[in-house]
Amino acid sequence: MTNLIDIPTARPVTPLGILTKKLEAVVKQANQHQDLSAELVAEITQAWELAAGIDPYLEECTTPESEALAALAKITAKESWGEHFTVGATVRPLEQEMLSGHIEGQTLKMFVHMTKARRVLEIGMFTGYSALAMAEALPEDGVLVACEVDPYAAEVAQQAFNESPHGGKIRVELGAALATLEKLATAGETFDLVFIDADKKEYTAYLEILLDTNLLAPQGFICVDNTLLQGEVYLPPAKRSANGQAIADFNRVVALDTRVEQVLLPLRDGLTIIRRV
């Protein structure tokens, strides 16, 4: 398993992680105020303990990641991502927090097993953690097509794929996601499971092309990442970033679309599962 001592601590980017960090600060302040009652300090401390204990307990109770995934997580965490930028319509720095991680990776891997998917499409690969996790669950003749806009991230991912016995199932498509989806649709490709984790402002466009073409198999499922977007989607609009507003708008579109049914799970930064009705 990954040696967490050697990995830089990632900043909190999930609603739970942010809440835990804020509660930790409140506990420290509370303990410095002698005028607060012991009962109040104890209540605040318990609230922090309840929040802080969830993620470690989930890690403990979930099947460990493979050695290949642990190595990839370690490489991703050690990389100086601030020196690299995505290419495309919007240039922005890459960051280690883009990696899906152990719990979400194992969840996606389980979905592949549960749905018996043979063909998977990933929109937004980064360094390939979730792609490799899902590929580990695919049958030997299974195929995962991973779309990635950034060539450096794709290079890191491909190196990891080359070292895994499951990496041969993965085909990387480098370029803007919407253009890649159009190409795949024109080529008549179809997928049993689709994982969306790319440009948040294009989520609705990704969904539309999946539903309007044959890219999504009739009984296929779509999994969409970051649909809680650090809690911004349920905070007042004035407190939302551009991405937070984009995801809030996407969630509303999905909720009103009579062609699908969906469930939003509070997994990591939010994971929505969608299927055609």
PyMOL commands that set and color helices and strands:
alter all, ss='L'
color gray80, all
select helices_A, chain A and resi 4-6+15-30+38-61+67-78+81-83+96-98+102-115+129-137+151-162+167-169+177-186+200-212+229-234+237-239+242-256
alter helices_A, ss='H'
color red, helices_A
select strands_A, chain A and resi 119-123+143-148+170-174+191-196+216-225+260-265+271-276
alter strands_A, ss='S'
color yellow, strands_A
deselect
rebuild
show_as cartoon
